[in-house]
Amino acid sequence: MFNEPLAVYFADFGQAIQLDNKVVTGIFDREFLADMGFGQVVGNADPVVVLPSRDVPEAWEDITVTVAGVAYAIDRPEPDGTGVTVLQLRKK
């Protein structure tokens, strides 16, 4: 169970993430993941941003996410029920 306050976690590990004109603190990741399903290995290096759910706009469909000068569109948000949301991104 994660017991540390979310603000401390994101302050320690996060970076500036721009959601249109709003800057929030989140964690950008583009780690390669291998998915082994049905005897096939499929690689996935899709970028994601992890941030507090309160920072995710309700109308996220047209939001541009900018990380280190690279623009992304939000493919889908995935709230985990603990106050954290993973934004699945795709490059614009």
N, C-alpha and C positions, 0 to 999 in steps of 0.2 A: 504494500500500500504506500502511496506517495503522501508523505505527511508534511513536506516543506511547503510554505506558502508559494503559490504560483508566481507571484510578483518577484520573489527572490530567485526562483528557478530561471525565469526568463531574463532577469537582470544579469545573472551569472553566465548563461549560455547563449543568449539571444543577440540579435543584431537588428539594425534599423531596416524595416520592411515598409515600403510605400504602397498603400492601397489607395489608388488615385491620388488625391491631395492630402491624405491623412498618413502620418508616419506612426507606426506601431512597432513594438519589439516582438520578434518572433525568431524561430529557428529554421533556417533554410537547409535543406538536405537534398542531395542528388546521388545518394549511395546506390551502387549497383546491387540489385537483388536477383537471385536466381530462383525461379519458381519451377519446381518439378511436379508436373501434373500429367497424368496419363502416359507416363514413360517418356515424356519430352521435357527438355530443359528450355525454359523461356527466360531471357534476361529482361530486366526492367530497370531503367535508370531515369524514370520520370521524376522531375523535380517536385518537391513538396515544401510547404511552409507549415510549421506547427506554431500555433499562437493561442492565446486565451480566447475562448468562444465569444466573450463580450466584445472583442475587437472585430469580429466577422460581421460585415454589413448584411442586413436582411436581404437586400437586393444585390446579390453578389455576381449575377450573370454577366454584367457589363463592366465589372471592375478590372482595372489593370493593376497587376502586382509587379512592382519593380524592386529587384534585388541586385545590388552592385551594378546598376546601370543596364540590366537586362530586363526586358518587359515580358511578362507572362499573363495569360488569361487563366481564370479559375475554371478548371474542368468540373470539379465538384468539391463541396466541403464535406468532411466526415467528422462530425462531432462524436466524441467518445463517451459522453455522459459524465465526465469528471470536471468539466469546465475548460477542456482543451479541445481544439478542432484542428484537424489536418486538412489543409487545402491542397488538393491534387491540382497541379499546374500543367500548362502546356505553353510552349514558347510562342510568342506572337510573331 
